[in-house]
Amino acid sequence: MKIIAIEEHWNSASIHDALDRLPGGERDESVAFNAMVFGRTGARTLDDPAYDDLFATAARLRQPIFIHPQIPSNEVRDAAYRGFDPLTDLGLATFGWGWHMDTGLAALRLILRGTFDRHPDLQLVLGHWGEMLLFWTDRADSLSGVAKHLQRRVSDYITTNIHITSSGMLQERLVRHTLDFTSAGQVLFSTDYPFHQPSAAAVRQFFDAIPDPADRSKVASGNAEALFHLA
């Protein structure tokens, strides 16, 4: 079985760096345009209208945008993540909780801003099994009742405009839970190297947890080839 492991830490350019690569707003359609961005630049969130040209260009070129976790702002850290010893404070604000909450919120804000209504071909990539958003889909979908400006339900954007990576978290229960909420066609295998370096046995066990051979092939390589135009 062919496996493509998505690298989640390369070319972590800022939004402005990505836009700078598009002189005059134009770019050769044959050239890859893969961007990795944070969900916030200073106090400006990723859904700010100032960044809409980035999403318009990515959608036009059919190239995905990976939202990478970042540490919450100092104001949020003061309010929610401090009060322990410094190392625990940092862990809570980053890998233990804050990174993932912050990144999932960035994607949810893009949905609520109508970004995918303006750019229906846009695809995001979220690591760590969807940065909490996927597992909170049922609750987040209740926003559909108040966000009347949206053309679709919140859950529909999550399952059609967002790809999910495993980020080296290869537990079988996470695979099962993910496939309960989204299709195998939206899932990408990744290891989160160098932070996670799973053994060959762990990788085999991960794929064995996907019962359908066609789905297994999609997660292993097919989805990555299609999304990143590798084939």
C-alpha positions as CSV (number, residue, x, y, z in Angstrom):
1,M,0.0,0.0,0.0
2,K,1.3,3.4,-1.0
3,I,1.6,5.9,2.0
4,I,2.1,9.6,1.8
5,A,2.9,11.2,5.2
6,I,2.0,14.9,5.3
7,E,4.7,17.1,6.8
8,E,3.0,19.6,9.1
9,H,6.0,21.9,9.9
10,W,7.5,23.0,6.6
11,N,7.2,26.4,5.0
12,S,5.3,28.0,7.9
13,A,5.0,31.4,6.1
14,S,2.9,34.3,7.3
15,I,-0.1,35.3,5.3
16,H,1.7,38.4,4.0
17,D,4.6,36.3,2.8
18,A,2.1,34.1,0.9
19,L,0.4,37.0,-0.7
20,D,3.8,38.5,-1.6
21,R,4.3,35.5,-3.8
22,L,1.4,36.6,-6.0
23,P,2.7,39.8,-7.7
24,G,-0.3,41.7,-9.1
25,G,-2.6,39.1,-7.8
26,E,-1.7,36.7,-10.6
27,R,0.0,33.4,-10.5
28,D,0.7,30.7,-13.1
29,E,-2.1,28.1,-12.7
30,S,0.5,25.3,-13.1
31,V,2.5,26.3,-10.1
32,A,1.7,24.9,-6.7
33,F,0.4,27.3,-4.1
34,N,0.3,25.6,-0.7
35,A,0.2,27.8,2.3
36,M,0.6,27.2,6.0
37,V,-0.7,30.0,8.2
38,F,-1.7,30.8,11.7
39,G,-5.2,31.5,12.8
40,R,-4.3,35.0,14.0
41,T,-1.7,37.7,13.2
42,G,-1.4,39.9,16.3
43,A,-5.0,40.8,17.2
44,R,-6.3,40.2,13.6
45,T,-8.0,36.9,13.2
46,L,-7.7,34.8,10.0
47,D,-11.3,35.6,9.0
48,D,-10.6,39.3,8.8
49,P,-11.7,40.7,5.4
50,A,-8.1,41.8,4.9
51,Y,-7.1,38.2,4.2
52,D,-9.9,37.4,1.8
53,D,-7.7,37.7,-1.3
54,L,-5.6,34.9,0.1
55,F,-8.6,32.6,0.2
56,A,-9.9,33.7,-3.2
57,T,-6.5,32.9,-4.7
58,A,-6.2,29.5,-3.0
59,A,-9.7,28.6,-4.1
60,R,-9.1,29.7,-7.7
61,L,-5.9,27.7,-7.9
62,R,-7.5,24.8,-6.0
63,Q,-4.7,24.7,-3.4
64,P,-5.4,24.0,0.2
65,I,-4.4,26.2,3.2
66,F,-3.1,24.5,6.3
67,I,-3.9,26.3,9.6
68,H,-1.1,25.5,12.0
69,P,-1.6,25.8,15.8
70,Q,-0.1,28.8,17.6
71,I,0.0,29.9,21.2
72,P,-3.0,31.9,22.4
73,S,-2.6,35.7,22.9
74,N,-1.2,36.9,26.2
75,E,-4.6,38.3,27.1
76,V,-6.2,34.8,26.7
77,R,-3.3,33.2,28.5
78,D,-3.7,35.5,31.4
79,A,-7.5,34.8,31.6
80,A,-7.5,31.0,31.0
81,Y,-4.1,29.4,31.0
82,R,-1.9,30.8,33.8
83,G,-1.9,30.3,37.5
84,F,0.3,27.2,37.7
85,D,4.0,26.8,37.5
86,P,5.6,28.2,34.3
87,L,6.0,24.8,32.6
88,T,2.5,23.8,33.3
89,D,1.2,27.2,32.2
90,L,3.0,26.7,28.9
91,G,1.9,23.1,28.4
92,L,-1.8,24.0,29.0
93,A,-1.6,26.9,26.6
94,T,0.1,24.9,23.9
95,F,0.1,21.1,23.3
96,G,-2.2,20.2,26.2
97,W,-5.2,22.4,25.1
98,G,-4.6,26.0,23.9
99,W,-3.0,25.3,20.5
100,H,-5.9,23.2,19.4
101,M,-8.8,25.3,20.8
102,D,-7.3,28.3,19.1
103,T,-6.9,26.7,15.8
104,G,-10.3,25.0,15.7
105,L,-11.8,28.4,16.6
106,A,-10.0,30.0,13.6
107,A,-11.6,27.5,11.2
108,L,-15.0,27.9,12.8
109,R,-14.8,31.7,12.5
110,L,-14.0,31.3,8.8
111,I,-17.1,29.3,8.4
112,L,-19.3,31.8,10.2
113,R,-17.7,34.7,8.2
114,G,-19.1,33.1,5.0
115,T,-15.7,32.4,3.6
116,F,-16.8,29.1,2.0
117,D,-19.9,30.7,0.5
118,R,-17.7,33.2,-1.3
119,H,-15.1,30.6,-2.1
120,P,-16.8,27.2,-2.3
121,D,-13.8,25.5,-3.8
122,L,-11.6,26.5,-0.8
123,Q,-10.1,23.6,1.2
124,L,-8.6,24.0,4.6
125,V,-6.4,21.4,6.4
126,L,-6.5,21.0,10.1
127,G,-4.1,18.8,12.0
128,H,-4.6,16.8,15.3
129,W,-7.8,15.2,14.1
130,G,-9.5,18.5,13.3
131,E,-8.2,20.6,16.3
132,M,-11.2,19.7,18.4
133,L,-13.7,21.1,15.8
134,L,-14.5,17.8,14.3
135,F,-15.4,16.2,17.6
136,W,-17.6,19.2,18.5
137,T,-19.4,19.2,15.2
138,D,-22.8,18.4,16.6
139,R,-22.6,21.4,19.0
140,A,-21.0,23.7,16.5
141,D,-23.8,22.9,14.1
142,S,-26.3,24.5,16.4
143,L,-24.8,27.8,15.2
144,S,-26.6,27.2,11.9
145,G,-29.8,28.3,13.7
146,V,-28.5,31.8,14.4
147,A,-26.0,32.3,11.5
148,K,-28.8,32.9,9.0
149,H,-26.5,34.4,6.5
150,L,-24.9,31.1,5.7
151,Q,-25.9,29.1,2.7
152,R,-25.3,25.7,4.3
153,R,-25.3,24.2,7.7
154,V,-22.0,24.6,9.7
155,S,-21.5,20.8,9.8
156,D,-21.6,20.7,6.0
157,Y,-18.7,23.1,5.7
158,I,-16.8,21.0,8.2
159,T,-17.3,17.8,6.3
160,T,-16.8,19.2,2.8
161,N,-14.3,22.1,3.0
162,I,-12.0,20.8,5.7
163,H,-9.4,18.0,5.5
164,I,-8.3,16.4,8.7
165,T,-4.8,15.0,9.4
166,S,-3.8,12.4,12.1
167,S,-0.7,14.3,13.3
168,G,0.9,11.1,14.6
169,M,-2.0,10.4,17.0
170,L,-2.7,7.0,15.6
171,Q,-5.0,5.6,18.2
172,E,-7.8,3.4,16.7
173,R,-10.5,5.2,18.7
174,L,-9.6,8.4,17.0
175,V,-9.9,6.9,13.6
176,R,-13.3,5.5,14.4
177,H,-14.5,8.7,15.9
178,T,-13.3,10.7,12.9
179,L,-15.0,8.5,10.4
180,D,-18.2,8.9,12.3
181,F,-18.2,12.6,11.7
182,T,-16.6,13.0,8.2
183,S,-15.8,10.8,5.2
184,A,-12.6,8.9,4.5
185,G,-12.2,11.2,1.5
186,Q,-11.4,14.1,3.9
187,V,-8.7,12.4,6.0
188,L,-5.0,12.5,5.5
189,F,-2.3,10.4,7.2
190,S,0.4,12.4,8.9
191,T,3.0,11.7,11.6
192,D,3.8,15.2,13.0
193,Y,7.5,14.5,12.6
194,P,9.8,15.1,14.6
195,F,7.4,15.3,17.6
196,H,5.8,11.9,16.8
197,Q,7.8,9.2,15.1
198,P,5.5,6.1,15.1
199,S,6.9,2.7,14.5
200,A,6.1,0.6,11.4
201,A,3.9,-1.6,13.6
202,A,2.0,1.4,14.8
203,V,1.4,2.6,11.3
204,R,0.2,-0.9,10.2
205,Q,-2.2,-1.0,13.2
206,F,-3.5,2.5,12.3
207,F,-4.4,1.4,8.8
208,D,-5.8,-1.9,9.9
209,A,-8.4,0.1,11.9
210,I,-9.8,1.4,8.6
211,P,-11.9,-1.6,7.5
212,D,-12.7,-0.7,3.9
213,P,-9.6,-1.2,1.6
214,A,-10.7,1.7,-0.7
215,D,-11.0,4.1,2.3
216,R,-7.6,2.8,3.6
217,S,-6.0,3.7,0.2
218,K,-7.6,7.2,0.3
219,V,-6.2,8.0,3.7
220,A,-2.8,6.5,2.9
221,S,-2.2,8.4,-0.3
222,G,-5.2,9.0,-2.5
223,N,-6.5,12.0,-0.7
224,A,-3.1,13.7,-0.5
225,E,-2.5,13.1,-4.2
226,A,-5.8,14.7,-5.1
227,L,-5.6,17.6,-2.6
228,F,-2.0,18.6,-3.3
229,H,-2.0,17.7,-7.0
230,L,0.7,15.1,-6.6
231,A,-0.6,12.5,-9.0
